[in-house]
Amino acid sequence: MNKLLISKYNVPGPRYTSYPTVPYWENNLTTETWKGQVLDAFRQTNDSEGISLYIHLPYCESLCTYCGCNTRITVNHAVERPYIDALLKEWAMYLDTFQETPRIKEIHLGGGTPTFFSPENLAVLMEGIISSGHLLKDAQLSFEAHPNNTTKEHLETLYSVGFRRLSLGIQDFDTLVQKAIHRLQSFEQVKMITELAREIGFTSVNYDLIYGLPFQTVESITDTIDKAKLLRPDRIAFYSYAHVPWIKPAQRGYSDSDLPQPETKRKLYETGREMLEWAGYLEIGMDHFALPTDSLFKASGTGNLHRNFMGYTSGKTRLLIGLGVSSISDSWTAFAQNVKTVEGYIEKINEGELPVFRGHLLTAEDLILRQHILNIICKGETSWQREDEQCNALYSTLEQLEELEHDKLVNIIPFHLKVTTSGKNYIRNICMAFDARLRRSQPQAQLFSQTV
Ligand SMILES: C[S@@+](CC[C@H](N)C(=O)[O-])C[C@H]1O[C@@H](n2cnc3c(N)ncnc32)[C@H](O)[C@@H]1O
């Protein structure tokens, strides 16, 4: 572990689920322009690659204090049906825009807690969506699940409409850590749901784990990874904890001094990575590990790994429609985000309008830089042509790369960059060299979590 590099590169930085990153969107998009972008993308890609859908289900019964996602806490399950109705109305607006049957390549239910919803309501939602489109034979359907409220009925219902993947939010198995983040769940419960899912026929189980949480130590993370290994999930997302209390005040439920400091945090990651690699998992992109039998592993071998607002995926569609409160859609040439409150979302839907409240139309420069960032974050390398160096943004990037090359984080030969083994730990910093918008206008206040 190189302490000098850790302190030098531990700066606020994006996770690059999009370029430009959301704070740099220009908001130069009306709802009508957005529909036009969607229609163009749909016509260009529906026959060849199909489309992806992300559906945000924001409700949770209790607040996990570490959580950075858009959630709504309630124990009132009467909220389920109106929300499902609104999602189906939003989908109907997109169907009107497409004018033809969409070919669906991917659906992901995220949250919040999708398993907050009853199996019956999830069935209404999924049947409504799937019956209006054509589900491709190799479509990937996945959902996020809380081990404590996922039932056999949830698993059977979602399996029967085509889901084969689930992602269990675990974060950590240690009781002290779980209490600090207000997220209690036992190893036995996780084991039971994992085994049940496999018996029903799910072919891929993912565990979400986080390093950098309050009170985590090398011993506690070792124990958490040991427990995860025992159940052998197909994938593990081993996320770096994003501490953003100015956006998520619940993260003030513990104090900064309870958090592992940067060198310890890096040690937690390295401990986890070594243990997972010994157990046969391969690190894919940033923060992800997969067994050789998993599609993410295969996609990484064939150069098909892709990254979008859902994180890493094993295939690329240029059109991703995000339904639900706060969801982000991507038409490849534009991004659009839905309003962030449930009330605002439902109101817009009932007025018959797409609930988009901000967006960004990509410039020619954005498109070039986004491709480089995607190449780096998915493949660990990128190339350009001699004439591309005339482009100001790339020229300034190359200047920034000299420092990274000096620190042996990247190797550069003419017109080609490759991330080195030690550079893998600094992938966000390497992408930042390509982020011309960040370079031109450094934020006045902290926007992003620290990169270490
Ligand atoms: C919306 S959550 C889904 C959790 C799932 N609904 C559940 O209740 O188990 C998606 C994942 O994002 C990750 N996540 C949330 N907040 C985070 C943070 N502050 N830093 C890093 N990862 C975070 C967690 O691993 C979490 O499982």
The ligand as a Gaussian input file, in Angstrom:
#p B3LYP/6-31G(d) Opt

LIG

0 1
 C      -30.771000       1.173000      -3.170000
 S      -29.658000       0.156000      -2.436000
 C      -30.568000      -1.330000      -2.498000
 C      -30.733000      -1.947000      -1.200000
 C      -31.848000      -2.938000      -1.194000
 N      -33.065000      -2.333000      -1.605000
 C      -31.989000      -3.434000       0.209000
 O      -32.750000      -2.871000       0.963000
 O      -31.300000      -4.367000       0.547000
 C      -28.437000      -0.277000      -3.550000
 C      -27.081000      -0.468000      -2.985000
 O      -26.350000       0.749000      -3.034000
 C      -25.290000       0.658000      -2.107000
 N      -25.191000       1.928000      -1.375000
 C      -26.194000       2.646000      -0.853000
 N      -25.702000       3.723000      -0.199000
 C      -24.357000       3.699000      -0.323000
 C      -23.303000       4.526000       0.127000
 N      -23.523000       5.628000       0.850000
 N      -22.032000       4.184000      -0.222000
 C      -21.797000       3.083000      -0.965000
 N      -22.750000       2.256000      -1.400000
 C      -24.019000       2.546000      -1.088000
 C      -25.625000      -0.452000      -1.137000
 O      -24.689000      -1.496000      -1.254000
 C      -27.011000      -0.866000      -1.534000
 O      -27.249000      -2.228000      -1.376000

